[in-house]
Amino acid sequence: MSETDETEVLLGKLIGWGCDVASALPRFLDDKSMYVMFVKQVVDEPAFPLLGQAIASGDVKAAFEKAHELKGVVANMSLTPLFNRVVLIVEPLRAGKWTDVKENYALLQKEWGEFKALVQG
């Protein structure tokens, strides 16, 4: 399969998963290959495991910072399912509360796994 075909297949998978690829592409000069290159890098986004570490250690400030960082990354890429979940983590932390943060992080881990499988797979 050519690189162009692989790009189109991945874009189709992302769209099928609920990502708003059309809104993201202009931020990448409508270059689908460039967008896909960055999507593949998101799989290894360091803010994701660091968020988990901050939640596990009970550090609300660090958890908020990492969740907010992750929110920006997935928003920029229009990875809507991940964005919607991260918002449910960011907002309570912004208020200094843990309301449903651990539960939503567990769901985010599941969704992150789906995202990784979709991108790598």
Phi, psi and omega in degrees: 000137181285163179300321178298316178297317179299319178299313181296321178297313180295318178300318177298319178296316180298315179297316178298331180279348177111010179279146181263068183304321182301324180281337181277324187305319178301331177289347180241032177056030183057026179264102184298322180295319179295316179302312180298321178302316180288324176302317180297330178286331180299329180308323182257022181304119184294337180295333182296303179293329178293327174297314179300318179295318181294321178295314181299326182272356178076021182269094185296323181295311180294322179297316178299314182301315181289321178296319180293320177298314180296321178302316179297319180296309184288332175292314180301325181271356183056041176273074193306313180300320178290318179302312182301323180286318182296324178302322180290347176264318184297312190296314176297320180296324178303324180273003179077022182243158180256013185307111177060012182295312182296319179295317180289330176292321177299319177292324177297321178300318178297313180294323178297321177297319177298316179299313179300316180296320180296315183286319185271349192257000000 
